[in-house]
C-alpha cells in the first residue's frame, strides 16, 4: 500500500478528523495495512532514533509515541533480545523498528507484536507476517539518507505558529569534554554517545540509562522526578552504567545517580560544585556543550 493510497480513519482520538498528504520531505515507504494517526507518529519517532544507528544492527521499540528501549547487537536478533530484556512489558504492544533486513527467524520472535518496520523483509518473513496478520512497513529510502527528509518543526498555537529548524545536532569534538577527575573507559564513552543519541529524540527532561549499548531505562517529561524514575526502573542494571540527560542536572540528581551506582554522566554543562560532587563519588562526567531538549 503506497502513501497515495493511505487514508486515516481518525486522529489521535476517534472524534478528531485526520489525513496524511505527501510532500517533498516524504520518504519512500509502503505498508501492508492501513496505518492509524498514532502509528505514523510512533514510526516517525522510531525512525528518528534508528537513523542514528543506520550502519549497525539496531532495534528500537516504541509504545504509543514514547521510546521504550533501544539496543545495538552483533546481529539484529541479538539487538532484539536486548530490547526485550530492557523493557519486556511494553515490548508486547510496541512498534518494532529495525535497521537491517528482517528474516523469518527474526519475524517469528515477533508473532505477538502489532507492527514491524524495516528497510527490507525476506520473502519467508513476509509470508510469516501475513499469515499471522502482522502489519509490516518497508522503508525504501536509505536510512543513511533519512535525516535529509526531516523538515522544520511546526506547531500551530493560538499565540501564533512556531517554526524551528529540525534537531540534527551531532556531538562536536571541541565541546565533548571529560571534566571530572575520574576518567571514563572506552566502553563507557561508547555507551555515553549511544545514550546521548537516544536522549536527543526523547521528550524533554529525558534521562537515559544505558550499558553495553543497551538501554535499561528511558525517562522523559517527568521534570524533577526523571532521574529517580529512570534509576528505579533500571534497578540493578544501573551499576556502572551511563546516564544521559538532555539538560543540566542538580546536585540532588547526582546524589541519586550515585545511589544507583552510575559510572558516568553525560550532560550539556557542569559547574564546579557538580564536578566536585561527582569526583567525591568517582563518577565520570562528560559535557557536550549544548542542550538537546525536545518538547
DOGU-42696 format. One record per residue (C-alpha): residue in one letter; residue number from 1; x negated, y, z negated. Coordinates in Angstrom, 1 decimal. Layout:
// DOGU-42696
["a"; NUM; [X; Y; Z]]
...
END
This chain:
// DOGU-42696
["x"; 1; [0.0; 0.0; 0.0]]
["x"; 2; [-1.7; 3.2; 1.2]]
["x"; 3; [-1.4; 6.5; -0.5]]
["x"; 4; [1.0; 8.0; 2.0]]
["x"; 5; [3.4; 5.2; 1.1]]
["x"; 6; [3.2; 5.8; -2.6]]
["x"; 7; [6.3; 7.0; -4.5]]
["x"; 8; [6.5; 7.8; -8.1]]
["x"; 9; [9.8; 6.9; -9.7]]
["x"; 10; [9.4; 9.4; -12.6]]
["x"; 11; [6.7; 11.3; -14.5]]
["x"; 12; [5.3; 10.7; -18.0]]
["x"; 13; [8.9; 10.2; -19.2]]
["x"; 14; [11.8; 8.9; -17.3]]
["x"; 15; [13.6; 12.3; -17.4]]
["x"; 16; [10.7; 14.0; -15.6]]
["x"; 17; [10.5; 14.1; -11.8]]
["x"; 18; [7.1; 13.4; -10.3]]
["x"; 19; [5.4; 12.9; -6.9]]
["x"; 20; [1.9; 12.5; -5.5]]
["x"; 21; [0.5; 14.2; -2.5]]
["x"; 22; [-2.7; 13.6; -0.5]]
["x"; 23; [-5.3; 16.4; -0.2]]
["x"; 24; [-8.9; 16.8; 0.9]]
["x"; 25; [-10.0; 15.7; -2.6]]
["x"; 26; [-8.1; 12.4; -2.4]]
["x"; 27; [-10.3; 9.3; -2.4]]
["x"; 28; [-9.6; 6.3; -0.1]]
["x"; 29; [-7.8; 3.6; -2.1]]
["x"; 30; [-4.9; 1.2; -1.9]]
["x"; 31; [-2.8; -0.6; -4.4]]
["x"; 32; [-0.9; -3.9; -4.4]]
["x"; 33; [2.0; -2.4; -6.3]]
["x"; 34; [3.7; 0.9; -6.8]]
["x"; 35; [1.8; 2.9; -9.4]]
["x"; 36; [3.5; 5.0; -12.1]]
["x"; 37; [2.5; 8.5; -13.0]]
["x"; 38; [0.7; 7.4; -16.2]]
["x"; 39; [-1.0; 4.6; -14.2]]
["x"; 40; [-2.6; 7.2; -11.9]]
["x"; 41; [-3.7; 9.3; -14.8]]
["x"; 42; [-5.2; 6.2; -16.5]]
["x"; 43; [-7.0; 5.1; -13.4]]
["x"; 44; [-8.4; 8.5; -12.8]]
["x"; 45; [-9.7; 8.6; -16.4]]
["x"; 46; [-11.4; 5.2; -15.9]]
["x"; 47; [-12.9; 6.1; -12.6]]
["x"; 48; [-14.4; 9.3; -14.1]]
["x"; 49; [-16.3; 7.1; -16.6]]
["x"; 50; [-17.1; 4.2; -14.2]]
["x"; 51; [-18.6; 6.7; -11.7]]
["x"; 52; [-21.3; 7.4; -14.3]]
["x"; 53; [-22.4; 3.8; -14.0]]
["x"; 54; [-21.8; 3.1; -10.3]]
["x"; 55; [-25.2; 1.3; -9.8]]
["x"; 56; [-24.9; -1.2; -12.6]]
["x"; 57; [-22.3; -3.8; -13.8]]
["x"; 58; [-19.9; -1.8; -15.9]]
["x"; 59; [-16.3; -2.3; -17.2]]
["x"; 60; [-14.1; 0.4; -18.7]]
["x"; 61; [-10.7; -0.2; -20.4]]
["x"; 62; [-8.1; 2.5; -20.6]]
["x"; 63; [-4.9; 2.2; -22.6]]
["x"; 64; [-2.2; 4.8; -22.0]]
["x"; 65; [-4.5; 7.6; -20.8]]
["x"; 66; [-7.2; 7.1; -23.5]]
["x"; 67; [-10.6; 5.4; -23.0]]
["x"; 68; [-10.6; 2.2; -25.2]]
["x"; 69; [-14.0; 0.6; -24.5]]
["x"; 70; [-17.0; 0.7; -22.2]]
["x"; 71; [-19.8; -1.7; -21.7]]
["x"; 72; [-22.7; -2.5; -19.3]]
["x"; 73; [-23.8; -6.0; -18.7]]
["x"; 74; [-26.2; -8.3; -16.9]]
["x"; 75; [-23.2; -9.3; -14.9]]
["x"; 76; [-19.6; -7.9; -14.6]]
["x"; 77; [-18.4; -10.9; -16.7]]
["x"; 78; [-20.9; -10.0; -19.4]]
["x"; 79; [-19.7; -6.4; -19.4]]
["x"; 80; [-16.1; -7.7; -19.6]]
["x"; 81; [-16.8; -9.9; -22.6]]
["x"; 82; [-18.4; -6.9; -24.4]]
["x"; 83; [-15.4; -4.6; -23.9]]
["x"; 84; [-13.1; -7.4; -25.0]]
["x"; 85; [-15.1; -7.8; -28.2]]
["x"; 86; [-15.3; -4.0; -28.7]]
["x"; 87; [-11.5; -3.4; -28.6]]
["x"; 88; [-9.6; -6.7; -28.3]]
["x"; 89; [-6.2; -5.3; -29.4]]
["x"; 90; [-5.9; -2.5; -26.8]]
["x"; 91; [-7.5; -4.8; -24.2]]
["x"; 92; [-4.3; -6.8; -23.8]]
["x"; 93; [-2.4; -3.8; -22.4]]
["x"; 94; [-5.3; -1.9; -20.8]]
["x"; 95; [-6.0; -1.0; -17.3]]
["x"; 96; [-9.4; -2.6; -16.4]]
["x"; 97; [-11.8; -0.6; -14.2]]
["x"; 98; [-14.8; -2.3; -12.7]]
["x"; 99; [-17.9; -1.0; -11.0]]
["x"; 100; [-18.6; -4.0; -8.7]]
["x"; 101; [-16.7; -6.8; -6.8]]
["x"; 102; [-14.2; -8.9; -8.8]]
["x"; 103; [-14.3; -12.6; -8.0]]
["x"; 104; [-11.8; -15.3; -9.0]]
["x"; 105; [-13.6; -16.4; -12.2]]
["x"; 106; [-13.5; -12.8; -13.4]]
["x"; 107; [-9.9; -12.4; -12.4]]
["x"; 108; [-8.9; -15.5; -14.3]]
["x"; 109; [-10.0; -13.9; -17.6]]
["x"; 110; [-7.6; -11.0; -16.9]]
["x"; 111; [-4.4; -13.1; -16.4]]
["x"; 112; [-2.7; -11.2; -19.3]]
["x"; 113; [-3.6; -7.7; -18.2]]
["x"; 114; [-1.5; -5.4; -16.1]]
["x"; 115; [-3.9; -3.6; -13.7]]
["x"; 116; [-7.4; -4.1; -12.3]]
["x"; 117; [-9.3; -1.5; -10.4]]
["x"; 118; [-12.5; -2.3; -8.5]]
["x"; 119; [-14.3; -1.5; -5.3]]
["x"; 120; [-13.7; -4.9; -3.8]]
["x"; 121; [-11.9; -8.2; -4.6]]
["x"; 122; [-12.8; -11.6; -3.2]]
["x"; 123; [-10.1; -13.5; -1.3]]
["x"; 124; [-9.7; -16.0; -4.1]]
["x"; 125; [-9.4; -13.3; -6.7]]
["x"; 126; [-6.6; -11.6; -4.7]]
["x"; 127; [-4.8; -14.9; -4.4]]
["x"; 128; [-5.0; -15.4; -8.2]]
["x"; 129; [-3.9; -11.9; -9.0]]
["x"; 130; [-0.9; -12.1; -6.6]]
["x"; 131; [0.1; -15.5; -7.9]]
["x"; 132; [0.1; -14.1; -11.5]]
["x"; 133; [1.9; -10.8; -10.4]]
["x"; 134; [-1.0; -8.6; -11.5]]
["x"; 135; [-1.5; -5.2; -9.8]]
["x"; 136; [-4.9; -4.6; -8.3]]
["x"; 137; [-6.2; -1.3; -6.9]]
["x"; 138; [-9.0; -1.3; -4.4]]
["x"; 139; [-11.2; 1.8; -4.3]]
["x"; 140; [-12.6; 2.1; -0.8]]
["x"; 141; [-14.5; 5.3; -1.4]]
["x"; 142; [-18.1; 4.6; -2.6]]
["x"; 143; [-18.3; 5.1; -6.4]]
["x"; 144; [-21.6; 6.9; -6.0]]
["x"; 145; [-19.7; 9.5; -4.0]]
["x"; 146; [-16.8; 9.7; -6.4]]
["x"; 147; [-17.9; 12.9; -8.1]]
["x"; 148; [-17.8; 14.7; -4.8]]
["x"; 149; [-14.0; 14.3; -4.9]]
["x"; 150; [-13.5; 15.7; -8.4]]
["x"; 151; [-11.7; 19.1; -7.9]]
["x"; 152; [-11.2; 22.1; -10.1]]
["x"; 153; [-9.2; 21.5; -13.3]]
["x"; 154; [-6.0; 23.4; -13.1]]
["x"; 155; [-3.5; 24.0; -16.0]]
["x"; 156; [-0.3; 26.0; -15.3]]
["x"; 157; [0.8; 27.6; -18.6]]
["x"; 158; [3.4; 30.3; -19.4]]
["x"; 159; [0.4; 32.5; -20.2]]
["x"; 160; [-0.9; 32.1; -16.7]]
["x"; 161; [-2.7; 29.5; -14.5]]
["x"; 162; [-6.1; 28.3; -15.9]]
["x"; 163; [-8.6; 27.2; -13.3]]
["x"; 164; [-12.1; 26.0; -14.0]]
["x"; 165; [-14.8; 24.0; -12.1]]
["x"; 166; [-15.0; 20.3; -12.9]]
["x"; 167; [-17.2; 18.9; -15.6]]
["x"; 168; [-20.0; 17.3; -13.6]]
["x"; 169; [-22.7; 18.1; -16.2]]
["x"; 170; [-25.9; 16.0; -16.4]]
["x"; 171; [-28.5; 15.7; -19.1]]
["x"; 172; [-31.4; 18.1; -18.5]]
["x"; 173; [-34.9; 17.0; -19.4]]
["x"; 174; [-35.7; 20.6; -20.5]]
["x"; 175; [-32.9; 20.7; -23.1]]
["x"; 176; [-32.7; 17.0; -24.0]]
["x"; 177; [-34.9; 17.0; -27.2]]
["x"; 178; [-35.7; 14.9; -30.2]]
["x"; 179; [-35.5; 17.4; -33.0]]
["x"; 180; [-35.8; 15.1; -36.0]]
["x"; 181; [-38.9; 13.8; -37.8]]
["x"; 182; [-37.5; 10.3; -37.2]]
["x"; 183; [-38.2; 9.3; -33.6]]
["x"; 184; [-35.8; 7.0; -31.7]]
["x"; 185; [-36.7; 3.8; -29.9]]
["x"; 186; [-36.5; 3.5; -26.2]]
["x"; 187; [-33.4; 1.3; -26.7]]
["x"; 188; [-31.7; 4.0; -28.9]]
["x"; 189; [-32.4; 6.6; -26.3]]
["x"; 190; [-30.7; 4.4; -23.6]]
["x"; 191; [-27.7; 4.0; -25.9]]
["x"; 192; [-27.6; 7.7; -26.6]]
["x"; 193; [-27.4; 8.5; -22.9]]
["x"; 194; [-24.8; 5.8; -22.4]]
["x"; 195; [-22.7; 7.1; -25.3]]
["x"; 196; [-23.0; 10.7; -24.2]]
["x"; 197; [-21.7; 9.9; -20.7]]
["x"; 198; [-18.6; 8.4; -22.3]]
["x"; 199; [-18.0; 11.2; -24.8]]
["x"; 200; [-18.2; 13.6; -21.8]]
["x"; 201; [-15.0; 12.1; -20.4]]
["x"; 202; [-13.1; 11.6; -23.7]]
["x"; 203; [-10.8; 14.2; -25.1]]
["x"; 204; [-12.3; 17.0; -27.2]]
["x"; 205; [-13.7; 16.2; -30.7]]
["x"; 206; [-14.9; 13.0; -29.2]]
["x"; 207; [-17.1; 10.6; -31.3]]
["x"; 208; [-18.5; 7.5; -29.5]]
["x"; 209; [-20.3; 4.8; -31.4]]
["x"; 210; [-22.5; 2.5; -29.2]]
["x"; 211; [-25.2; -0.1; -29.4]]
["x"; 212; [-26.8; -2.3; -26.8]]
["x"; 213; [-24.9; -0.4; -24.1]]
["x"; 214; [-21.5; -1.3; -25.6]]
["x"; 215; [-19.1; 0.9; -27.4]]
["x"; 216; [-17.8; -0.2; -30.8]]
["x"; 217; [-15.6; 2.8; -31.4]]
["x"; 218; [-14.3; 5.8; -29.4]]
["x"; 219; [-12.5; 8.5; -31.4]]
["x"; 220; [-11.0; 11.5; -29.7]]
["x"; 221; [-8.9; 14.5; -30.5]]
["x"; 222; [-8.9; 13.9; -34.3]]
["x"; 223; [-10.9; 17.0; -35.2]]
["x"; 224; [-12.3; 16.8; -38.7]]
["x"; 225; [-11.4; 13.1; -39.0]]
["x"; 226; [-13.1; 11.9; -35.8]]
["x"; 227; [-16.3; 10.7; -37.4]]
["x"; 228; [-14.5; 8.9; -40.3]]
["x"; 229; [-12.1; 7.2; -37.9]]
["x"; 230; [-14.9; 6.1; -35.5]]
["x"; 231; [-17.1; 4.6; -38.2]]
["x"; 232; [-14.2; 2.9; -40.0]]
["x"; 233; [-13.2; 1.3; -36.7]]
["x"; 234; [-16.8; 0.4; -35.8]]
["x"; 235; [-17.3; -1.2; -39.3]]
["x"; 236; [-20.5; -3.3; -39.4]]
["x"; 237; [-21.2; -2.6; -35.8]]
["x"; 238; [-22.3; 0.9; -36.7]]
["x"; 239; [-25.5; -0.3; -38.3]]
["x"; 240; [-28.5; 1.2; -36.4]]
["x"; 241; [-26.0; 2.2; -33.7]]
["x"; 242; [-25.9; 5.6; -31.8]]
["x"; 243; [-23.3; 8.2; -32.5]]
["x"; 244; [-22.5; 10.8; -29.7]]
["x"; 245; [-20.4; 13.9; -30.2]]
["x"; 246; [-19.3; 16.4; -27.6]]
["x"; 247; [-19.7; 19.3; -30.0]]
["x"; 248; [-21.6; 20.1; -33.2]]
["x"; 249; [-21.2; 18.2; -36.4]]
["x"; 250; [-21.2; 19.2; -40.1]]
["x"; 251; [-23.4; 18.1; -43.0]]
["x"; 252; [-20.3; 16.1; -44.1]]
["x"; 253; [-20.2; 14.3; -40.8]]
["x"; 254; [-23.9; 13.5; -41.1]]
["x"; 255; [-23.3; 12.1; -44.6]]
["x"; 256; [-20.5; 9.9; -43.3]]
["x"; 257; [-22.8; 8.7; -40.4]]
["x"; 258; [-25.5; 7.9; -43.0]]
["x"; 259; [-23.0; 5.8; -45.0]]
["x"; 260; [-22.2; 4.0; -41.7]]
["x"; 261; [-26.0; 3.4; -41.3]]
["x"; 262; [-26.1; 5.2; -37.9]]
["x"; 263; [-29.6; 5.2; -36.5]]
["x"; 264; [-29.4; 8.1; -34.0]]
["x"; 265; [-27.1; 11.0; -33.3]]
["x"; 266; [-26.8; 12.9; -30.0]]
["x"; 267; [-25.2; 16.3; -30.2]]
["x"; 268; [-25.3; 19.6; -28.4]]
["x"; 269; [-27.1; 21.6; -31.2]]
["x"; 270; [-28.5; 21.1; -34.7]]
["x"; 271; [-29.5; 23.7; -37.2]]
["x"; 272; [-32.4; 23.3; -39.7]]
["x"; 273; [-30.1; 22.2; -42.5]]
["x"; 274; [-28.6; 19.4; -40.4]]
["x"; 275; [-32.1; 18.3; -39.3]]
["x"; 276; [-33.4; 18.2; -42.9]]
["x"; 277; [-30.4; 16.2; -44.0]]
["x"; 278; [-31.0; 13.7; -41.1]]
["x"; 279; [-34.6; 13.4; -42.0]]
["x"; 280; [-33.6; 12.5; -45.5]]
["x"; 281; [-31.6; 9.6; -44.2]]
["x"; 282; [-34.2; 8.7; -41.5]]
["x"; 283; [-31.6; 9.4; -38.8]]
["x"; 284; [-33.0; 10.5; -35.4]]
["x"; 285; [-31.3; 13.5; -33.8]]
["x"; 286; [-31.3; 14.3; -30.1]]
["x"; 287; [-29.8; 17.6; -28.9]]
["x"; 288; [-28.6; 18.1; -25.3]]
["x"; 289; [-28.4; 21.9; -25.4]]
["x"; 290; [-24.8; 22.3; -24.4]]
["x"; 291; [-21.3; 21.2; -25.5]]
["x"; 292; [-19.2; 18.9; -23.4]]
["x"; 293; [-15.6; 19.3; -24.6]]
["x"; 294; [-12.6; 18.2; -22.6]]
["x"; 295; [-9.1; 19.3; -23.5]]
END
